[in-house]
């Protein structure tokens, strides 16, 4: 413990002094009010150049001059002057190998608790949304059909020269009580969004439309959207608007950046239309990285894989973005515990991207018969036999690892044709030559969302004491079924 303490103390000292004294020569002044988002290093054998990129896009170059740092001897031979390279090498000797870039990114930071720069950037991708339905309600023995609006949130997923694609919750654009005949189905007959800083509110017109229904004006800042697909079982809906309409409101509007992971304890920043009072920001942490919650969106109760957060959410936050401290999307907020404000939920980014890219693929496949998202049925059931938390001393992070065991293989399915058997442990899946280790039960189901006609998969299993790669299978278009 004494050695560890000395290393960490020296590390703090080295990185603090690096910006003002020995061995590191900044080419620019140290930025204030910013935090590090990336670190890259290069070396020519004599000097180590460290390029630090900050949250506002600015960069700084630090140069470690090897062999010129020791005040009491060349190359610091007397051991009096500790350089960041010394700390890096000492760290490796205790905790194991880590790249210099990873080491610096982990420990070199400025104002690391200040998330304002990441949040400001995220605001360019966030929207509030209004949906409009014709809803029928019973009044005695008769039915009354009225115009109803509801409010929610959304994020810009992607943009091209013609269209901007926008993600929200399915339950934001769906109303179980909508009059299917008069409304044209259960999906909102009109959808409008507003960018942050250009927000409006629909106002009812004094005169009803030709059918006697209340109509609304959404104002010049409103962006008209159309629904292009969704999945109630994922609570994801995809909309699109004309890019020229979006940029006309704010030329800096941009898509979200998608994260590559998240962990328990990580900062979780929600941006949404809380209580329909306009886009606002709340902050908390990821409380549970994977949890099943029960929701009934269309009258059918289903379980949804979710991230649990203690970030405050309110009515109107549905469909909004959940971001990390780097401003990357880790989920779409969709539910909360009415009795406990510290228990709220979001759809993980891997499900969001899996469903959205799926919808986009089939929307643009040239087949009018395919709309929404599709996936094949592999044909087996499994359960988690055991699990444990695996902590990495080097990175000071950990993750849960699960042993996924096959319970049953259904007849005349892909699983059977692969040669999968009950009691096999699923260890990995190879998709088009790229292997993914199965350390959590949901990794396989998330990956299935990314499958397309022509893709080939192979499962690797542990059977007894032997590890086996099963017979690969290639999927045809006819193998895919619509996701509800």
N, C-alpha and C positions, 0 to 999 in steps of 0.2 A: 504493500500500500504506500510506503514511503516513496518508492521509485515512481509510482504512478502520479503521486502528488507533485513530485518535482517536475515531471514531464509537463503536466497540465499547467503548473505555475509558469514554467519557462515558456510554454506555448503562448500563454496570454501575454507575457512580457514581450516575447519575440514579435508577435503580430501587432502589438501596440506600438513598439519602437520602430517597426518596419516602415511606418509612414513618416518618421521624422528623423531617423538617424542612420546607424551603421548598416552597411551592406545592401540596403535597398534604396534605390535612387528614383523617386517618383518623377515622371516627366511632366506631370500636372499636379496641381494641388489636390489633396484628398477631398472628394465631394462631401457635402454635408446634407443630412436629411434624406439619404438614399440607402439602399441595401444592395448587396451583391446578388446577382442572378446567375452569373456564370464566371468561371475562371479557366483560362487556357494558359499553358506554359510551353515555351520553346527553349532550346539551349544550343549554343554553338561550341560547347565544351569548356568555354571560359566563363561565359555569363549565362545565367538563367533569366529569361525574360518572362514575366508574369503579366498577362493581359486580363484585367478585371473589368467586367461589364456590369454596370449598375442598373437599377430599376427604371431610371429615366432614359436609358439608352446610351448614356455617356460611358466612356471607357477610360481606363487608367493603366499605364504600363509601369511595373515595378521591376527593377533589374538587380539581381543578386550577383555581385561581383565575387566570384570564387577566388580565394587566396589573398584578398585584400582587406579582410574584415577585422583581423586581430590587432587590437591596440598593443598587446604585449607579445606579439610574435606573428610572423607571416602565417596565413591560413589559420589563425587562431590557435596556434600550437600550445599556448599556455592555458588554454581552456577558459579564459576569462570572458571572451566575447562570444555569446551563443547566437548563431544565425538560424533563420527559419529552416534552412536545409538540415542543420544539426537536429533540430526538433523533429523534423520529418523523419530522418533516419532513425532517431531514437524511438519515435512512436512505432515505426515498423518493427523494430526489434522486440517490442513488448506485445503489440496487438496483431502483428502479421502484415502481409503485403497490402498496400493501398497505393494507388497512383498519386502523384503529386497534385494533379488537378483535383481529385476527389478530396484529398487532405485539405487543400486550401478552401475549396467550396464549403466544406463542412465547418471549418473553424474561422475563416476570414469573413467578417460581416460588419456592417455599419447600420446602426439603428434597426436591428433585426426585428424588433417588436413593432415597428412602424409600418403598417400595411397600406398606408394611404396611396402610395404610388401604384401598387398593384390594383387597388380598388378603382382608382381613377381610370386606369386603362380598361378595366372590365366594364365600366359604365358605357363605353362605346358599343358594347355588344348586347346590352340589356334593353328589354322592352316591357311595357305593360300592354295588356291585350283586352279587348272587349269582344264578346260573342253575343250574337242576337238569334233568338229562337221564337217560333210561334208555338206556344205551349197551351195545351188544353187542360182545364181543371173542371171537376164536377161541381155543379151548383144545383142541389136538389136532384131532379130527374133530368136536368139538361147539362150540356157542356158549354163552357165559356172558353173561347180561344183568345189569348192575349199575347202581346209582344213582350218578351222578357229579355233582359240583358244580364250578363254576368261578367265579372272582371277576373283577370288572372295576370300571369307573367309569362315571359318568353325570352329566348336568347337567339341571336343570329348564329346559325350553325356553319353556313358556308355562303359564299357569294361568287357569282360569275358575272360576265358583262350583261347578261340578260335578266337573270333571276337571283334573288336573295332567298335562301332557305332558312326557315325559322322553326325552332323546336319549342314545344310546350307539352303540357300534359293532355292525354286523351280526354280526361274528365273535364278539362276546361272547354273543349270544343264540342262535347257530347252532352245531351240532356235527355234522360230517360223518359221524361214527360212530354217531349216535343211531339206535336201532331205530325206524324210521318207524311200524311198526304199534303197538308197545307204548308208544312215547313220544308218538305222535300227530303225527309229522312230525320234521323236523330242528330246529325251533325249540324252545327250552326249554319244558318242561311246567310249570315253576314259575319265577317271577321275583320277587325281593324286593330292595328298596333300603333304604339307611339314610342319613339326613342326617348331616352333620358334627356332631360333638359328641354324637350319639345312636346311636353305632355298635355293632352287635352282630355275632355270628358264629354261623352255623348249627351246631346240635349234633345228631348222629344219635340217634334214639330207640333204645332197647334192643330194641323189638319191631318187626319188619318189617310192611309192610302186608299186605292180604289176598292179594296176588299174590306175596308173599315178598320184596319189594324194600325196601331200607333207606329209611326216611323221616327227614326232618329237621324240627327245631323251629327257627324263626327268631327267636322272642322278641317281646316287646311293642313294641320299637322298630322292628321290621321293617315296611316298607310294601309291601303286595302290589300287584304291577303286572301288566298284561296287554299283550301284544304286539299292536300294531294295524297294523304295516306296516314294510317295509324294502326295501333294495336292496343286494344283494351287490356289484353293480358300483360302488357308491359307498361301501360299508362303513358304511352308516348304518341304524340301526333306531330306530323310534319306539314308545315305551311310554306307557301312561297309568295313573294311579292316582287314586283318589278324593281330591279336594282336602281334604275334611274329615279324611281319614286323615293327609295330609301336615301340615296345620296343627295337628293334635292332637299331633304330635311336636314341631313348632316353628312357632309362630304367625308367626315372622318369615321363614319360607322364601319365596323369591322367584325369579322367572325370571331367567336371564342377560340382560345387555344385549348386543346384537349390534353389533360394530364395523362401520364403513363402509369400512375399508381397513387395510392393514398394509404395512410396507416392510422391506427388509433392514436389519439393525442394530437394529430395534425390539425392546424387551424382550418376552420370551415367557415367561409364568408358567404352569406346568402344575400342576393340582391333581387328584390321583387316588389310587387305592388301591394304592400302590406295594408290590409283593411281598405283597399282601393283609395288610399290617400296619396298615391304616387310612388315612384320607385324609391326605395330606401335600403339601407345596408344594416345587417346585423352580423355579429361575429361570435363564434364559439369554437368547439373542437369536434372532431370525429369521436363519438363515444363508443360505437360498436361498428366494426368494418363490414359485417355481413349479418343481416337479420331478416327473418321472414315476418311480414305483417299482413294482416287480413284486411282487405278492402272490398267494398261492393260498389262498383262504378255503374254497371248496367243492370243491376238487380241480381247479379250472380256473385256470391262471395268467392274470392280467390286469394291466394297467397302471393305476395310480391317480395322479391329479394330487394333489400334496401340497405342503405347506410343510415345508422342512427347517429344523430347529432344533438348537441345541446344548444345549438344556434337557435335563437328565437325565430319562429315562423308564425304567421298570422293568416287569416282568410285573405286571399288575394296573392299570397306568395306562390301558389301552385303554378308550376311551369317555369319558375325562375331558376337562375343559375346558382350553383354552389361551387365556390372557388377556393383554391389553396392560396398560400402567401405569395406564390409566383404568378397569381392571376390566371391559373389554369383551371379549366372546368373539371371538377371531380364528380359532379352529379347534377340532377334536376330535382329540385325540391317538390314534394308532392303530397305530404301528409304530416299530421301532427297529433299529439295526444291532447285532447281537449282539457284533461284534468291536470296535466303537468307540462308547463311551458318548456321545460328542459328536456323533453323527449319528443323529438321531431325526426322526420325521415326524408331521404332523397333517393332517387333512382341512380345506381352507380353508372359512371361514365361508359363502362364497357357494354352495358345494356343499351344505353342511349345511342352510342355509335353503331352498335350491332343492328339495332332496329332501323335507325335512320338511313344508314348505308344500304340496308336491305330494301327499304321503301324506294330509295332513289334508283337502285338497280332495276327494279321491276317497273317503276314509273317510266324509265327510259328504254325499256327493252323492245319497244315497237309492237308489243302484244297488248291489245285493248282488253284482253281477258284477264290479265294479271295486274292487280292493283293491291297495294299494301305490302306486307312482308310475308315471306315464305321460308320454310325450313323442312328438312327431311326428318323422318322419325327413325332413329337408329335401332330401337327395339330391345331395350333392356332396362331393368330397374336396379338401383344401387342404394347403398346407405353408407354413412360414415361409421366405420368400425371403431376407430380411435383417432385422437388428435392431440397435439401438444403445441406449446408456444416455443418457437425456436429463436433464441436471441443471439445476435451477432455482436460480439465484443468490439470488433473492428469498426463497424458502422454505427454501433450503439442503437440499432433498430432491430426489430424482430417481426416475425409473422407466424401465424398459425399454420401448421402442416397437418393435413388430414389423410388418413388411409381410407381410400374409397374402394369398397368391395362390391362385386356384382351379386345381386340377390337372385335375379331371374332373367333368363334370356328367352324372348318371345320367338315363337316359330315363324318361319317364312319372313324373316326380317334381315336387315343388313348385319345386325349383331351376330345372328346365327351364321350367315354366309362368311363372316370374318373368322369364325371359329371361336368366338367368345363363349366362356363357360361360367356357370355359377361358381362363386368363391374365387374367381380371378380378382386380383387387385389391379386397378387401372393406374398405371404409372405415367403414361405419356400418350399424346396424340400427335401424329405427324400429318400436317396439312400441306399438300403440294410440296413435299420435301422439307418443310420447316417443322421442327419438333418443338412441342410445348409440354413442359412437365406438368402433370396433374397433381398439384399439392393441395388443392381445395376442390370440393365437389362441384362448385359452380363454374369452374374454369371450362369444363367440357360443354356445359349448356350455353355459356356465353359464346364459345367458339363456334357452336353449331349455327348461331345467328349469322355468322360470316360466310357460311357455305353457299356456293353458287353451282349451277349446272356445269359439269365438266371437272369439278374439284375432286381430288382423290385424298382419302384419309386412310391412315393405318393406326391401330391401337397397339400400344406396348403394355403388356400385363405381366404381373408376377404370378406364376402358377406353381404353388409349392415353393421349392427352392430355386426354380428356374425363371429367368426373365425372357419373355417371348414377344416378338413382334408379329402380330396377326396378319392375315391376308388382307391386303389393301382393297378398298372398294371405291369405285368412281360413280358419282351421282349424275343421273340424267334429269332433264327438266320435269319429267313425269313423276319423279321421286319426291318432289316438293309439294307441301301442303300449306295452305294459307294459315297464317297465325291470326288468331282472333284479335 
